[in-house]
Amino acid sequence: MGFWSLFEVASMPILQVLLISILGAFLATDYLNLLPADARKSLNKIVFMVFTPSLVFASLSKTVTLQDIISWWFMPVNIALTFLFGGILGWLVVKILRPKPHLEGLIIATCSSGNLGNLLLIIVPAICNEDGTPFGERNICSSVGLSYASFSMAIGGFFIWTYTYQLIRTSSMKFKALEATEEVSKAPNNDFDSDGQTRLLKEEDPEQVALTVSSIKSVDDTENEVTQIVAQESASRLEKRNVSFWNKLTGVLQQIQEELLAPPTLAAILGLIFGAISWLRNLMVGDDAPLRVIQDSIQLLGDGTIPCITLILGGNLTQGLRSSKVKLSIIIGVVFVRYVLLPLIGIWVVKAAAHLGFLPSDPLYHFVLLVQFTLPPAMNIGTMTQQFDVGQEECSVLFLWTYVVAAVALTVWSTVYMWILS
């Protein structure tokens, strides 16, 4: 196939996402007001707790087997490399551009965490269904591509709900600390409005002089109290430093446990278990499966994930249009990392892995690995910013421009990848 024919094939899935996003943006406008901020936040929670876990479990338990997990061993490595290189490049963007402290985690997250599930579930089967794809027969390509996309979603969900989740939570802690500091600095304190000696010289009423003297004493008392508080805080910090290593390790393990028990991650683990163990798989999948109705019900819930998330994305993008809290240099930095540096690194990584014999011969598998380096930021980042109430407007701005550019960048790179593999 020619380059422009491949370009047409690659552009169709992106146009689908854009059309649904535009609909979500229209529903969120003041004209209709069907997806206001509160509604998007509530729908986000439903997607996080119900829809996404259902989609992940249904896809994995149905399409991924133990043999697939073994033969696709390089995919988790490839996804880990996308997070590694993206995180390093995001850290460099933060160090060079020096954004506000509570935005550092968000910027690193948008550079490192790609949309490894939802977009792949749309793009890969859609490309397989187009005429003239270089990946073989349509039905086989679509089925195998769905398996690749589902496995990618599971592994990506693990990294997103551990590494990225921690980045956004850290940003939330920094944001709350900054807010607390600003509230303390803005608190009125009439005792320090003017110099006590000046007021003593100017006051003529003895009662006023007495009040002034008492206020100066109150200032001294306050300073003493502050000194005592600082001393107590210093002592408490020393006590914290003396906490045993095992207590710190226990705290870290408990935190990892909480993050692993996030519904999407837990659903991915269960989906891999049901897919890998044949007798569990037979209970859920197949015409004669005794629990097929449960599998079909979960699949029905999972089918609502992609349209809901895409509508939320469009609604959140309208918030980005109304906000200008992100510097242009930061937007350019994130876009440059995601759509220039990471795809070039991805070509080098996949070519090297294929040369060393780490990859199966299926060109569709190679294509999915390459696309994983080219995706826009994970939509779950928006869910996390709303969950922790930090950087929502900034996230909307970054999402707006990264997804607008993705319409061109992802189409161009997908065409390049298919041209390389064909």
N, C-alpha and C positions, 0 to 999 in steps of 0.2 A: 504493500500500500504506500501511496505517497504521503508526504508530510502533512499536506492540507487535509487529506481524507482522514488521517489519524487525528488531526486537530478537531475536526468536526465530531468525531466519535468521542473524544475526551471532553468536549464542551457541553454535551447534553446533560450529564449528571450535575455539573456545576450550575447550569441554568435551572434545574429543578430546585436546588437548594436556594438559589436567589429568588425564584418566584414565591416560594413558601415564606422566605424571610421578609419579602416585600409585603406579603399579606399580613404577617405578624406586626410589621411596623405600622401598617394602615390601621389594624385593630387597636393598636396602642395610642393612636393619635387622640387629641381632644375631641375630634369630630365624632368618632364612634365610642371611644373610651371603654372598649370591651376587654382590653388587656392593660389596665393601669398597673402601677408599680406593685401595689398590694396583691393584685390578682396574679401577676407574674411570680411574685415571691411564693404564694401559696401553691401555684402550679409547679414551681421548681421543687418544692418539698415533695409533692406527689410523684414527680418524675424521679427524684432521688430515692424515695422509699419504696415505690411500687413499680413504675414503668421500666426504668433501667435495669433493676435486678431481674425482672421477668424476661426482658429481651436477652440479657446475657445468659441466663440459665437455659432458656428455651433454645437459643442458637447453639450453645456449646453441647448440651446434652443430646442434641439431635444430629449434629454434623461432625463433631470431633471425637475420634476414637483414640485408644491408647497408642496404636501404631502411628497415628498422625502426630500425637504429642511427641513421640520419640523422633520421628523423621523431621519434624519442624523445630528441632532443638535450637537452631540458630536464630529463630524469630525473637525469643526473649532477649538474646544477646544483642540483636539489632535494635530492639526497642530501648534496651538499656543504654546503648550507644547514642541514640537520639537524645535521651535525657541527659547523658553525660556531656556530649558536645554542646547541646543547647544550653545546659546549665553553665558551662564554662563561658560560652559566648555571652549569655545573659549577665553573668557576673562582670565580664569586661565592660559591657554596656553600662552597668550600674557604676562601676569605678570611674569610667570616663565621663559620663554625663552627670553623675552625682544628683539623683532625684531625692525627694523627701524620704526619710528613713522608712516610713510605713509603706512606701511604694516599691521598695527594693525587692521584696518577695514576689510581688505581683509581676514585675518586669522579668525577673528570672523565670517565673512560672510560665509566662506567655512565650518566652524564648525556648523553653525546654519541653513543655508539655503539649504535644500535638493532639489533634482530634482523631485518635486512633480507633475509635469505634464507630460513631454515627456516620461520619463521612465515608469511611471505607465500606460500611454496609450499604450505602447508597451508590457510591462510585463504582465499585468493582462489579457487582451484578449488572448495573446499568451499562457499563462498557461491554460486558459479555453479551448483552442483549442487542447491541448495535451490530449492524451488518458490516462485515469486513474487518473484524478484530483479529489481531495476530495470535489469539489464544485458543483457537480450535473451535470445536462444536459448541453451539450456544448453550444447551442445557447442562452439559458437563462443566463447561467453564463457569456458569452461574452457580452451580452447586458447590464446586470446589472453591470458587472465589468467596462464597458465603462462609465456608469453613475457615478460610484464611482470615477473613474479616472478623469472624467471631472469636477466633483464637487471639487475634490482635487486640480486640476489645478486652478480652480477659486479662491479658498481660499488661496492656496499657492501663486498665482500671486499677491493677495492683500498684503500679508506679504512681498513678495520679492520686489515689486515695491514701498513699503513704508519703511519698516525697513532696508532691505538690500541695497536698493537704497541710503538711507541716509548714511549708513556706507561707501559705495564706494565713494560717493560725498565728505564726510568728509576726506577720504583718499586722494582724489584728491586735496583738499584745502591744506592739510598738505604737499603733494608732491610739489605743486607749490610754497608754502612758502619756502620749503627747497631749491628748485632750485633758487629762487630769492636771498636767503641768500648766496648761493654758488657763484652766479654771482657777487654779491657785494664784496665778499671776494676775488675773483679772479681778480677784476678790477685793472689795473695798476695805481699806484700813485707814480710818480717820486719824489714828494716833500718829501716823507718819506723814500726814499731809503737809506739815510745816515744822520748822525748827522750834524746839521748845524754848531756847534762849531768846529768840526773836519775839516769841509771844509774851514772854515774861517782861521784856523791855517795853512792849507796846501796851500791855493791859493796864488799865487804870483801876478797875474794880478789884478789890482784894479777893472777893469770892471767885472771880474769874481766874486770878492768879493761883488761888488754891486748887481750882479745878485743873489748871495747866500743870501744876506740880504733880498732882495725883496722876495725871495722864502720863507724865514722864516716868513716874515710878512704875506705872502699868507697863510702859514700854520696856523698862529694865526687867520687870518680872517676866514679861513675854520672852525677852531675849534669853533669860535664864532657863525658861521652860523649853525653848527651842534647842538650847545647848544640851539640856538633859535628854531631849528626844533624839538628837543627833548621836549622842553618846550611846543611848539604848539601841539605836539602829546599827551603829558600828559594832556593838557587842553581838547583836543578833546576826550580823553578817559573818562575824568570826565563828559563831556557833554553826552557821550553815556551812562554812568552809570545812568544819570538822566532821561533817556528816560522813559516815563511812562509805566506801566505794560500793559496797553491796547494796546499800539503800538507794544510791543514785542509779545503779544498774537496774534495780527492781522498778524504779520509777520509769526508766526508759522502756523497759519491757512491757510495763502496763500501758504506756502510751502507744506502743506499736500494736499491742493487742486490741486496743480500742479502735485504732485506725483500720486494722485488718477486719474488724467486725462491722465496718461500714457496709450497708446493704449491697451496693454493687460488687464490692470485693468478695463478700461472703457468697453472693450468688454465683460469681465466677468460679470460686473454689468448688462449690457444690455441683455446678455444671460440668466442670472437668472431671469430678469424681463419677458422676452419673454417666458421662460419655465414655470414660476409660474402662469402667467395670461393666462387662457385657450384660450380666443378669439384671443389674439396675437399669441399664439402658433399655433392655427388653421390656421392663415394666412400664416404661413411659412412651417409647417410640415403636411404631408399627401398627398395622391395621388391627391385629389381635391383642395389642398390649392392654392389660387389665386397667392400667392407670392412664390410658390415653386421654381420657376426658380432662384429667388434671393438666397434662402436657398441652392440650389444645387451649385450655383456659389461660394457662400462663403465656402461651404464644399470643393469644388474643390481647392480653394486657400489654405484652411487649411490643405489639404492633403500634401502640400509641406513642411509643417513645420518640421516634424520629420526627413525626409531625409536631409533637408538643415542644420538643427542644428547639426545633427550627423556628416555630412561631415565637417562642420565648426569645430566641436569638434576635429575630427581627424587632420585637418589642424593645429589647435592651438597646439595640442600635439607635433607636430614636432618642434614647437618653444620651447616647454619645454625641448625637448631632447637636443637642442643646448645651453641651458642656465643652469647655475649653481648658480643663484643669491639667491636661497633659501637654508638655512641651513638644513642639514639632520634632525636635531632635530625638526625643525618646521614641516617638512613633516611627521615625525613619530608621532608628537603630534596631527596633524590634522587627520591622518589615525586612530590613537588610539581612538580619540573622536568619529569619524563617524562610525566606524565599530566594536567597542568593547563596549564603555560606553553607547552610545545612544541606540543601540539595546537592551541592558540589561535593561535600563530605560524604553524602550518601552514595553517590556514584562510585567514589573511591572505595568505600567500605564494601559495597555489594560486589564490585568487580574483583576486589582482593579475596573476598570469601569464596566467590565462584572459582577463581583461579586456584585456590588452595583445596578445592573439592569439598567445601563445607555445605554446599547447597545442592538440593535435588535439581534435576534437569528441567523441571517445569518452568517455562518463562513467566507464567502468571504469578508464581511464587516470588520470582525475582522482581516482578513489577510491584507487588505489594510491599516488599522490603524497601524498594526505592521510594514509593509514595509515602511511606511512613516518615521519611525525612522532609517531606514537602508540605505537610498538612498545616492548616492554620491552628491557632491555639485551641486547646480542649474547651468545649462549652461548659464542662463541669467547673472550670475556674470561676465562671459567673455564678454558678450555684454556690460555690464556697464563699465568694465575696458577699453574697446576700446572706448566707448562713452566719458568717462572722461579722457582718455589718462593717466592712472595711473596703475602701477603694472601689465602690460600686460604679461611680461615675467614671473614674479613671479606667476601670475594666471595660466599661461600655465604649469609651473612646478608642481604646486599643483594639477591641473586637470589631468596631465599625471599620477601621481602616485595614486591619489585617484580613478581614473577610471580604472587603471590597477588592483589595489587591489579589486575594486568593482566587477570585473569579477569573483573573487573567493568568496569574502565576501557576496555579494548579493545572489549568488547562494546557499551558505551554509546556510545563515540565512533564505532565502525563504523556503529551505527544512526543516529547524527546525520549522518554523512557520506552514507549512502544516502538519508536523508530530504531532505538538501539537494540531492542530485543527481537525485532522482527527480522 
